[in-house]
Amino acid sequence: MAKRLRTMGPERIETPVAVIGLGRFGSALALELQALGHEVLGIDLDSEHVQQYAPLLTRTVTADSTSADAMRELGVDTFERVVVAIGVDLEASILTVSMLKEIGVAEIWAKAMSDSHGRILTQLGVDHVIFPEKDMGKRIAHSVGGDQLDYIEIDEGFAMAKTIAAPSFVGKSLTELAIRREYGVIVVATAEGDVNYMPATPDTVIGEGECLIVAGPKDKLETFSRVQ
Ligand code: ATP
């Protein structure tokens, strides 16, 4: 069966994941997990969403995730990892999470629409609370701001960014530029244009218009991205 991707190689079997809620966020997450080789069970109350993703996921089912009986029947209690991608319906999100705890799911990921929603999910014992809109807004601000092409926050103070090499760097190696000492950040990878990224070494010489992947404290990254 083409959709069963579990046997990607003899040495690695990806963990099956149940994704509850196949809205824009849940469906994108489910499809990416499937592409990564996980078996994915997609659950949604809306049968149109279920039909839409049925050909693309290992299994899809129309069901109400607030019902413990329905979830047990589907074997959700046997999944090690479950993602609750319900945001707008706060009650459904909270009831689903508390039911998943009750039936003994080991690792729960859940989407939150607000800080207070996130706090409740944490209090209920959700292992990973995700704020997709907030996180994406923060990330895009760095591109809109103009100095960074992409940006991922690793934690409160540390991030990774994609930026264009400053003209003053061109023709010099990373050793010559002493970027870590001068700017307090590390160049992780470089690419001509925005394709074929290569891990950076001390001998990497920066070419004109190259893209750099840089990691470091957020304030230092901002300063580095503005160097001309
Ligand atoms: P997104 O921004 O991801 O598109 P959305 O706007 O579709 O989300 P959400 O409330 O976050 O709205 O719901 C995500 C999905 O969860 C929807 O497809 C919805 O049908 C489904 N859903 C809501 N309640 C339940 C429930 N009790 N059981 C199963 N699925 C549910």
Residues whose N, C-alpha, C, O or C-beta is under 5 A from the ligand:
A	BS01	ATP	G21 L22 G23 R24 F25 G26 I43 D44 L45 D46 H49 A63 D64 S65 T66 A85 I86 G87 V88 D89 A92
